[in-house]
Amino acid sequence: MPVSGSAQKISFTFLRNNRIALTDDADLGIYLGASKRRGGVAEWRSRFERLAGSPVFAVIRQDAAAGAALAAQAPGGLRSTQLSSLLDQLQWITLAGKPENDRLRVVAEGECPAEATARQLADLLNGVVTLAETGLNDAKTRQQLDPATREAYLELLKSTDVSKIDRGDTKSVRLVFEITPKFLESENVYTHCVWNRASRRSCPHAPTPNLQFSVDSLVTHTTHNFTRTTDLMHEVEDARIYAGFHYHHSVIQGRVLGIKVGHQLMHRSFTPVR
């Protein structure tokens, strides 16, 4: 059926009495054929069982658009054609997070059928970690970056481990790192303080909503300037209302709930080890 105000069409079919398949792709049959592949359910179940010990996890079966989408969202200086190409070759991506004492252990894993792809991705990720450590140890960076923030980033990088796993039919690259209270605190300081000499003299560490910053959009190609972090929060809330995602009441309650969850997480899960 045609979409109002667009040349695009939506196709759907009734699979059974209580299930409908719907897509805006040109060929619905591709997905119907894929759903009948042997072992499809078993493939999902095996990954769910592998991650079942983690309180929070996600299993993603991706198409070849993930790498391109990531590259489109990354700032120009951080885009990597090689990384995008390798990510496009991953068939499965799994994410898991598990609290351990005062830190959160995060495990990300990408699966592909080719050994060469896994090897190249592992080498690239190890190279990124090495370059990041080198950059943080640079003399200029030591002068510009707050010592506590630099130490938190180095701690994160030192906890990072990249490894390859051979599961027979698939070759995996596993990325493991730990998020510590020190890292979260450094991010809080970085967000709420203006990182220039004047702000360091007046407010070296104290969080404040009074902050001059700009946010640009890769979609609308516009830039909005803000003087308070709360102004950005309210604009995001208004945007979700204008887009039709939420009612005003839902946005307000979401803000209240988010603040409560954040405080509870910090006080319960990221406490000093006694």
Secondary structure, DSSP 8 states (H G I E B T S, - for coil): -B-TTSS-B-EEEEEETTEEEEESSS-THHHHHHTT-TTHHHHHHHHHHHHTTSSEEEEEE--TTHHHHHHHHS-GGG--HHHHHHHHT-SEEEEEEEEETTEEEEEEEEEES-HHHHHHHHHHHHHHHHHHHHHHTSHHHHHHS-HHHHHHHHHHHHT-EEEEEE-SS-EEEEEEEEE-HHHHHHHHHHHHS--SHHHHHH-SS---SEEEEEEE-TTT--EEEEEEHHHHHHHHHHHHHHTTS--HHHHHHHHHHHHHHHHHHHHHHS----
